[in-house]
Amino acid sequence: MLDQQALEATIGIGGTVIGDVLKLSAPRADLRVTVDGFEIIPFMGLTSWAAFRKGPRQTTLMGDIVLLEDEVGAAVSAAIEAGLYVTALHNHFLRDQPSVMFMHIEATADEATLGRGVRRILEAISAVRHAHPVAPALKEVASDLDNKRLEDVVGATGELKDGVFKFTLGRPDVPVICSRCGGLEINSAMGYNTWAAFQGTRERAAVCGDFAMLELEVAPVIRELRAGGIEVVAVHNHMFFEEPRVVFLHYWGVGKAADLAAVFRRALDTQKYAQTGGRCC
């Protein structure tokens, strides 16, 4: 069983237990980021997190760290020096002001080593920002969305926070294990999920998010998003040693909220089609 109190004390932030996963989140409330006139507040996709799960032998860590460009070097060095894998470094947005990057981390070791590693990364980021402060994020954004209609279109339950309405969808239909972690299953709480976050009004909303896809699902998801006018902004891995291989895709769209939700739903549906043997391309 994970020692939640010790990990929280080491890292310096509180966590939430989701099943047998301890997830610690650090919203980047110190950064004000905009895209196409929309405020990207933490719940819209600017929250660093680290998730811990006890495996057959040791504990596995997976996480995603939000970085401004001037924080990247210090954060990458801190992760590597702490013995963590940097498994991805990429964007989530286009035209974001200032430009934001996302660094994924992974490791399997004892809890104390993993906790110290995450702490070193956060301290490295804090040192950069202390030397060069920037404008903080807004606490919330104005919202005039029909959340019930969005739920009906997507076919799932969303969560409203700070003016942002978000769907987080796991993929229990496709189990993924970490071959280097003693066969530990990687679940939604550890970052293996698809999500969509909406803000704005019914007539002019923004959506951003991430698709978790098998390789044969990538082309049809991209095709459906582009057909619906949603931008594909990044395609990449998040993890190492996963079986089967999982590809992640980030997207951004602006339009009528219900229309954006319908495109998201159609892209989800293409994944089901690909799994039944439908041709992707």
C-alpha positions as CSV (number, residue, x, y, z in Angstrom):
1,M,0.0,0.0,0.0
2,L,1.3,3.5,-0.9
3,D,2.4,5.8,1.9
4,Q,0.2,8.8,0.9
5,Q,1.3,10.9,3.8
6,A,5.0,10.4,3.2
7,L,4.7,11.1,-0.6
8,E,2.6,14.3,0.0
9,A,5.2,15.5,2.5
10,T,8.1,14.8,0.2
11,I,6.6,16.5,-2.8
12,G,4.9,19.3,-1.0
13,I,1.4,19.0,-2.5
14,G,-1.8,17.1,-1.5
15,G,-3.1,14.2,-3.4
16,T,-6.3,12.3,-4.2
17,V,-6.7,8.5,-4.0
18,I,-8.4,7.0,-7.1
19,G,-8.8,3.3,-6.5
20,D,-5.2,2.2,-5.7
21,V,-3.6,5.2,-7.5
22,L,-2.4,8.3,-5.6
23,K,-2.6,11.3,-7.9
24,L,-1.0,14.6,-6.9
25,S,-1.9,17.7,-8.9
26,A,-0.3,21.1,-9.1
27,P,-2.4,23.6,-11.1
28,R,-0.2,26.2,-12.9
29,A,-2.2,29.1,-11.4
30,D,1.0,31.2,-11.7
31,L,0.7,31.3,-15.6
32,R,-1.7,33.3,-17.6
33,V,-2.0,31.6,-21.1
34,T,-4.4,32.6,-23.9
35,V,-5.2,30.9,-27.2
36,D,-7.3,32.7,-29.8
37,G,-8.7,35.0,-27.1
38,F,-9.6,32.2,-24.7
39,E,-8.1,31.9,-21.3
40,I,-6.4,28.6,-20.7
41,I,-6.9,28.2,-16.9
42,P,-5.6,25.2,-15.1
43,F,-8.8,23.0,-15.5
44,M,-8.7,23.7,-19.2
45,G,-5.4,21.8,-19.4
46,L,-2.7,23.6,-17.4
47,T,-2.3,21.3,-14.4
48,S,0.9,19.3,-13.6
49,W,0.3,15.9,-12.1
50,A,2.1,12.8,-10.8
51,A,0.4,9.5,-10.3
52,F,1.7,6.6,-8.2
53,R,0.7,3.0,-8.2
54,K,2.1,0.1,-6.3
55,G,3.3,-2.7,-8.6
56,P,4.3,-6.4,-8.0
57,R,7.8,-5.3,-6.9
58,Q,8.1,-1.5,-6.7
59,T,6.0,1.6,-7.3
60,T,5.5,3.1,-10.7
61,L,5.2,6.8,-11.4
62,M,3.7,8.5,-14.4
63,G,3.1,12.2,-14.7
64,D,2.7,15.3,-16.9
65,I,4.5,18.6,-16.1
66,V,3.4,21.9,-17.5
67,L,6.3,24.2,-18.5
68,L,7.0,27.5,-20.0
69,E,9.8,27.4,-22.5
70,D,12.3,28.9,-20.1
71,E,11.5,26.2,-17.6
72,V,12.2,23.3,-20.0
73,G,15.9,22.9,-19.5
74,A,15.8,23.0,-15.7
75,A,12.9,20.6,-15.6
76,V,14.4,18.0,-18.0
77,S,17.7,18.1,-16.1
78,A,16.0,17.7,-12.8
79,A,14.1,14.7,-14.0
80,I,17.1,12.9,-15.5
81,E,19.3,13.6,-12.5
82,A,16.6,12.1,-10.3
83,G,16.6,8.9,-12.4
84,L,13.3,9.5,-14.1
85,Y,12.5,8.9,-17.7
86,V,11.5,11.9,-19.8
87,T,9.1,10.0,-22.1
88,A,7.7,13.0,-24.1
89,L,8.1,16.7,-24.5
90,H,5.5,18.4,-26.7
91,N,2.9,21.1,-27.2
92,H,-0.8,20.9,-26.5
93,F,-1.8,24.2,-28.3
94,L,-1.0,26.4,-31.3
95,R,-0.8,30.2,-31.0
96,D,-0.6,30.0,-27.2
97,Q,0.7,33.1,-25.6
98,P,3.1,32.5,-23.9
99,S,4.2,29.2,-25.5
100,V,3.6,26.2,-23.2
101,M,5.2,22.7,-23.3
102,F,4.3,19.5,-21.5
103,M,6.9,17.0,-20.2
104,H,5.9,13.4,-19.4
105,I,7.8,11.5,-16.8
106,E,7.8,7.8,-15.9
107,A,9.8,5.6,-13.5
108,T,9.6,2.5,-11.4
109,A,11.5,2.5,-8.1
110,D,10.9,2.9,-4.4
111,E,8.4,5.5,-3.3
112,A,10.9,7.8,-1.6
113,T,13.1,8.0,-4.7
114,L,10.1,8.8,-6.9
115,G,8.8,11.4,-4.5
116,R,12.2,13.1,-4.3
117,G,12.4,13.1,-8.1
118,V,9.0,14.9,-8.5
119,R,10.0,17.4,-5.8
120,R,13.2,18.2,-7.6
121,I,11.3,19.0,-10.8
122,L,8.8,21.3,-9.1
123,E,11.6,23.1,-7.3
124,A,13.5,23.6,-10.5
125,I,10.4,25.2,-12.1
126,S,9.8,27.3,-9.0
127,A,13.3,28.7,-9.1
128,V,12.9,29.8,-12.7
129,R,9.6,31.5,-12.1
130,H,10.8,33.1,-8.9
131,A,13.6,34.7,-10.9
132,H,11.3,35.7,-13.7
133,P,7.7,36.2,-12.6
134,V,4.9,36.2,-15.1
135,A,1.2,37.2,-14.9
136,P,-0.9,34.6,-13.0
137,A,-3.9,32.8,-14.5
138,L,-7.5,33.9,-14.0
139,K,-9.3,32.0,-11.3
140,E,-12.2,31.2,-13.5
141,V,-13.7,32.0,-16.9
142,A,-17.3,33.1,-17.8
143,S,-19.4,30.2,-19.0
144,D,-22.7,30.1,-20.9
145,L,-22.7,26.5,-22.1
146,D,-25.6,24.1,-22.1
147,N,-23.8,21.4,-20.2
148,K,-26.7,18.9,-20.2
149,R,-26.8,19.1,-24.0
150,L,-23.1,18.5,-24.2
151,E,-23.5,15.4,-22.1
152,D,-26.3,14.2,-24.3
153,V,-24.2,14.6,-27.4
154,V,-21.0,13.1,-26.0
155,G,-22.9,10.3,-24.2
156,A,-21.0,10.8,-20.9
157,T,-21.0,12.8,-17.7
158,G,-18.9,15.9,-17.5
159,E,-17.5,17.9,-14.6
160,L,-17.9,21.7,-14.3
161,K,-15.1,23.6,-12.6
162,D,-14.1,27.3,-12.8
163,G,-16.3,27.8,-15.9
164,V,-14.8,24.9,-17.8
165,F,-16.8,21.7,-18.6
166,K,-14.7,18.6,-19.0
167,F,-15.2,15.0,-20.0
168,T,-12.6,12.4,-18.9
169,L,-13.0,9.0,-20.5
170,G,-11.0,5.9,-19.6
171,R,-10.5,3.0,-21.9
172,P,-11.3,-0.1,-19.9
173,D,-12.1,-1.9,-23.2
174,V,-8.4,-1.9,-24.1
175,P,-6.2,-2.8,-21.1
176,V,-2.6,-1.5,-21.2
177,I,0.2,-2.9,-19.1
178,C,3.7,-1.6,-18.5
179,S,6.1,-4.5,-19.5
180,R,9.0,-3.0,-17.5
181,C,6.8,-2.5,-14.4
182,G,6.1,-6.2,-13.7
183,G,3.0,-6.1,-15.9
184,L,1.4,-3.3,-14.0
185,E,-1.9,-2.1,-15.6
186,I,-1.9,1.5,-16.6
187,N,-5.3,3.0,-16.0
188,S,-7.2,6.2,-16.5
189,A,-5.9,7.7,-13.2
190,M,-2.4,7.3,-14.5
191,G,-3.0,9.2,-17.7
192,Y,-4.4,6.6,-20.0
193,N,-7.6,8.4,-21.0
194,T,-9.3,10.6,-23.6
195,W,-10.6,14.0,-22.5
196,A,-12.3,17.1,-23.8
197,A,-12.6,20.5,-22.1
198,F,-15.1,23.2,-23.2
199,Q,-15.4,26.8,-22.3
200,G,-17.2,29.9,-23.7
201,T,-20.8,30.3,-24.9
202,R,-23.2,28.1,-26.8
203,E,-22.5,30.1,-29.9
204,R,-18.7,30.5,-29.6
205,A,-16.9,27.9,-27.5
206,A,-13.5,26.4,-27.5
207,V,-12.6,22.8,-27.0
208,C,-9.3,21.2,-26.3
209,G,-8.2,17.8,-25.2
210,D,-6.4,14.5,-25.9
211,F,-7.3,11.2,-27.5
212,A,-5.7,8.0,-26.3
213,M,-5.5,5.7,-29.4
214,L,-4.3,2.4,-30.7
215,E,-2.2,2.8,-33.9
216,L,-5.0,1.7,-36.2
217,E,-7.3,4.4,-34.6
218,V,-5.0,7.4,-35.3
219,A,-5.9,8.0,-39.0
220,P,-9.7,7.8,-38.6
221,V,-9.7,10.0,-35.5
222,I,-7.6,12.6,-37.3
223,R,-9.9,12.4,-40.4
224,E,-13.0,13.0,-38.3
225,L,-11.6,15.9,-36.3
226,R,-10.4,17.6,-39.5
227,A,-13.7,17.0,-41.3
228,G,-15.4,18.8,-38.3
229,G,-13.0,21.8,-38.5
230,I,-11.0,20.9,-35.3
231,E,-7.2,21.4,-35.5
232,V,-4.9,18.5,-34.7
233,V,-2.0,20.1,-32.9
234,A,0.2,17.2,-31.7
235,V,0.5,13.4,-32.2
236,H,3.0,11.6,-30.0
237,N,3.6,9.0,-27.2
238,H,3.3,9.6,-23.5
239,M,4.7,6.4,-22.1
240,F,7.5,3.9,-22.5
241,F,7.2,0.1,-22.3
242,E,3.4,0.0,-22.7
243,E,1.7,-3.0,-24.4
244,P,-0.1,-2.4,-26.7
245,R,1.4,0.8,-28.0
246,V,-0.8,3.9,-27.3
247,V,-0.6,7.1,-29.3
248,F,-1.9,10.4,-28.0
249,L,-3.4,13.3,-30.0
250,H,-4.0,16.8,-28.9
251,Y,-6.6,19.0,-30.6
252,W,-8.1,22.5,-30.5
253,G,-11.3,23.8,-31.9
254,V,-13.5,27.0,-31.9
255,G,-17.2,27.0,-32.9
256,K,-20.6,26.3,-31.6
257,A,-20.4,24.2,-28.5
258,A,-22.8,21.5,-29.6
259,D,-21.1,21.2,-33.0
260,L,-17.7,20.8,-31.3
261,A,-19.1,18.1,-29.0
262,A,-20.6,16.3,-32.0
263,V,-17.3,16.2,-33.8
264,F,-15.7,14.8,-30.6
265,R,-18.3,12.1,-30.4
266,R,-17.9,11.1,-34.0
267,A,-14.1,10.8,-33.5
268,L,-14.8,8.6,-30.5
269,D,-17.1,6.4,-32.6
270,T,-14.3,5.9,-35.2
271,Q,-12.2,4.2,-32.6
272,K,-14.9,1.6,-32.0
273,Y,-15.1,1.0,-35.8
274,A,-11.3,0.6,-36.1
275,Q,-11.4,-2.0,-33.4
276,T,-13.9,-4.1,-35.2
277,G,-11.7,-4.4,-38.3
278,G,-12.8,-1.3,-40.2
279,R,-10.1,0.1,-42.6
280,C,-8.4,3.2,-41.3
281,C,-6.9,4.4,-44.5
